[in-house]
Amino acid sequence: MLFTEQLARERTRSNLKQAEELRCLRRLRTLRRAQRLEHRAERRMIEAWRRTAELREAVEFADY
């Protein structure tokens, strides 16, 4: 019976370790995804600023 208890404890420890590793991997994936989305949003914002500047310049030129 002692062997069975020891085996159960080792399996529990192993499962807990594996669960912690999976949590870390999920957090890392979530962080990477958030960074990709942030970079994409920044690129879109910069492009919108450029386009706004172009349109503003065109309107000002048309006024003269």
Residue frames as qw, qx, qy, qz and C-alpha x, y, z in Angstrom:
[[0.000, 0.887, 0.462, 0.000, 0.00, 0.00, 0.00],
 [0.340, -0.731, 0.099, 0.584, 2.92, 2.37, 0.68],
 [0.369, -0.046, 0.598, 0.710, 4.08, 2.02, -2.93],
 [0.124, 0.660, 0.662, 0.332, 0.61, 2.95, -4.20],
 [0.199, -0.911, -0.252, 0.259, 0.50, 6.07, -2.01],
 [0.393, -0.525, 0.335, 0.677, 3.96, 7.10, -3.16],
 [0.313, 0.235, 0.691, 0.608, 2.98, 6.54, -6.78],
 [0.014, 0.824, 0.554, 0.117, -0.16, 8.63, -6.29],
 [0.290, -0.836, -0.029, 0.464, 1.84, 11.47, -4.69],
 [0.389, -0.274, 0.513, 0.714, 4.36, 11.45, -7.55],
 [0.219, 0.487, 0.702, 0.471, 1.57, 11.49, -10.11],
 [0.111, -0.905, -0.393, 0.120, -0.13, 14.40, -8.32],
 [0.357, -0.677, 0.200, 0.612, 3.15, 16.31, -8.21],
 [0.358, 0.016, 0.652, 0.668, 3.71, 15.60, -11.89],
 [0.117, 0.699, 0.651, 0.270, 0.20, 16.77, -12.77],
 [0.205, -0.903, -0.197, 0.323, 0.63, 19.97, -10.77],
 [0.382, -0.464, 0.400, 0.692, 3.96, 20.68, -12.46],
 [0.284, 0.280, 0.714, 0.576, 2.45, 20.07, -15.88],
 [0.002, -0.844, -0.536, -0.034, -0.53, 22.32, -15.09],
 [0.277, -0.810, 0.029, 0.517, 1.82, 25.13, -14.02],
 [0.361, -0.199, 0.574, 0.707, 3.84, 24.78, -17.23],
 [0.189, 0.544, 0.713, 0.400, 0.66, 24.93, -19.29],
 [0.114, -0.905, -0.339, 0.230, -0.45, 28.07, -17.44],
 [0.325, -0.618, 0.279, 0.659, 2.88, 29.71, -18.23],
 [0.308, 0.089, 0.703, 0.635, 2.62, 28.76, -21.89],
 [0.083, 0.745, 0.640, 0.165, -0.94, 30.10, -22.11],
 [0.201, -0.873, -0.124, 0.427, 0.10, 33.37, -20.50],
 [0.346, -0.394, 0.479, 0.704, 3.01, 33.68, -22.93],
 [0.240, 0.369, 0.744, 0.503, 0.75, 33.00, -25.94],
 [0.034, -0.866, -0.495, 0.059, -1.77, 35.54, -24.67],
 [0.284, -0.756, 0.103, 0.580, 0.97, 38.14, -24.19],
 [0.331, -0.132, 0.621, 0.698, 2.37, 37.54, -27.70],
 [0.154, 0.599, 0.714, 0.328, -1.09, 37.82, -29.22],
 [0.136, -0.905, -0.300, 0.270, -1.73, 41.07, -27.35],
 [0.330, -0.568, 0.319, 0.683, 1.59, 42.45, -28.59],
 [0.291, 0.185, 0.715, 0.609, 0.74, 41.54, -32.19],
 [0.033, 0.788, 0.602, 0.128, -2.65, 43.23, -31.89],
 [0.256, -0.838, -0.081, 0.475, -1.05, 46.30, -30.33],
 [0.339, -0.325, 0.493, 0.732, 1.52, 46.59, -33.12],
 [0.206, 0.436, 0.736, 0.475, -1.16, 46.16, -35.76],
 [0.080, -0.883, -0.452, 0.097, -3.26, 48.89, -34.13],
 [0.320, -0.697, 0.142, 0.626, -0.23, 51.20, -33.96],
 [0.316, -0.023, 0.633, 0.707, 0.49, 50.69, -37.67],
 [0.087, 0.663, 0.682, 0.297, -3.14, 51.42, -38.53],
 [0.202, -0.881, -0.261, 0.339, -3.11, 54.56, -36.39],
 [0.336, -0.484, 0.352, 0.727, 0.07, 55.84, -38.06],
 [0.229, 0.248, 0.720, 0.607, -1.43, 55.17, -41.47],
 [0.032, -0.814, -0.579, -0.046, -4.60, 57.03, -40.47],
 [0.270, -0.784, -0.021, 0.559, -2.52, 60.01, -39.30],
 [0.319, -0.197, 0.550, 0.747, -0.65, 60.03, -42.62],
 [0.125, 0.503, 0.739, 0.429, -3.89, 59.87, -44.58],
 [0.143, -0.869, -0.417, 0.225, -5.41, 62.64, -42.45],
 [0.298, -0.619, 0.206, 0.697, -2.37, 64.83, -43.10],
 [0.255, 0.075, 0.683, 0.680, -2.61, 64.16, -46.85],
 [0.018, 0.694, 0.683, 0.228, -6.31, 65.02, -46.91],
 [0.238, -0.838, -0.225, 0.436, -5.79, 68.13, -44.79],
 [0.310, -0.399, 0.401, 0.764, -3.04, 69.25, -47.17],
 [0.180, 0.323, 0.742, 0.559, -5.26, 68.60, -50.19],
 [0.076, -0.827, -0.556, 0.025, -8.12, 70.62, -48.67],
 [0.282, -0.756, 0.009, 0.591, -5.80, 73.51, -47.81],
 [0.290, -0.154, 0.576, 0.749, -4.36, 73.47, -51.33],
 [0.102, 0.538, 0.746, 0.380, -7.87, 73.45, -52.83],
 [0.152, -0.842, -0.407, 0.320, -8.84, 76.48, -50.74],
 [0.238, -0.603, 0.218, 0.729, -6.14, 78.61, -52.35]]
